[in-house]
Amino acid sequence: MQKDLSSLNWDDLKFFLEVARTRKASIAAKRLGVDYTTVSRRIGSLENALGTLLFEKSRTTGFVLTAEGQRLLASAESIESTLHMACEQVSGSGVALSGHIRMGCTEGFGSFFITPQLSHFVDTYPAISVDILPLPHFISLSKREADIVIALERPEHGPYVCCKLCDYRLKLYATRTYLDRHPPIESSAQLSEHRFISYVDDLAFSSELLYLNKLLPNVNAGLRSTSVIAQYTAALQGHGLVILPCFLAAQDERLVEVLPEEVDITRQFWMYCREDLRKLKRIILLWDYIRDVTDRNAALLMGHSRTTEPL
């Protein structure tokens, strides 16, 4: 049914976008600062104005986009991005240097490196607020769970701007107490006599995390966790050997490198965001800041230093 678009309330698109991204009207309501009934009413209003069903509603799967809803989503996101850009272009520099950014990151890097560095960023730009999401799972840009993501793997497809952020090194660590109480380790052949702390293989969100099985396939991992911070904490209690990023373990003098010449792993971090957000001034500022601060701390990331250096 063709409708007269004069009845369309453009503000309803904001409600549509939040529901499409969260698939839950209750979550969308919380993010928009309204109640559930307001979200439901605004979605109904938009569907009436367009004369089509935008969501299939289910108690188990939530609000699922119909084919018409999928087509509208692409256009609505384009309108949203154009509006952001237009506001920056016609506003003063003070407005351009304000706003909100949500950054997703791997758990260890986000907690032990990015978060301390972001404290300096928000001090420099107090009108820009930043949410940091250091989570042990994949974060979706398509659902707008974050504006910028730092991940272990480069995205294979999507409307993203992506760059290699940095290399980082992982080594084998244990506490001095553990090493004193267990058989000496002079070569990798002796590692089978020791307990390890590692990831839960079938729950690891990236194959890049399964380095223990590839490097030392015959060792015993008696304690496993999906969280690198949990592994780090367990190692500090003397529960076993653990492979950790140098940026995390090297800053803690309670941990000692084990077989540093034989156990030496290098991985990469990738940073990416949606193309339509990359030109926003606040995104440019944070993007460039993160690149600069990781370059400045290459020695820490590669295990040559024990301290961080803020910009």
Buried (B, 14 or more C-beta within 10 A) or exposed (E): EEEEEEEBEEEBBBBBBBBBBBBBBEBBBBBBEBEBEBBBBBBEBBBEBBEBEBBEEEEEEBBEBBEBBEEBBEEBBEBBBEEBBEEBEEEEEEEBBBBEBBBBBBBBBBBBBBBEBBEEBBEEBEEBEBEBBBBBEBBEBEEBBBBBBBBBBEBEEEEBBBEEBBEBBBBBBBBEEBBEEBEEBEEBEEBEEBBBBBBEEEEBBBEBBEBBEEBBEEBEBEBBBBBBBBBBEBBBEBBBBBBBBBBBBBBBEEBBBBBEEBBBBEBBBBBBBBEBBBEBBBBEBBBEBBBEBBEBBEBBBBBEBBEBEEE
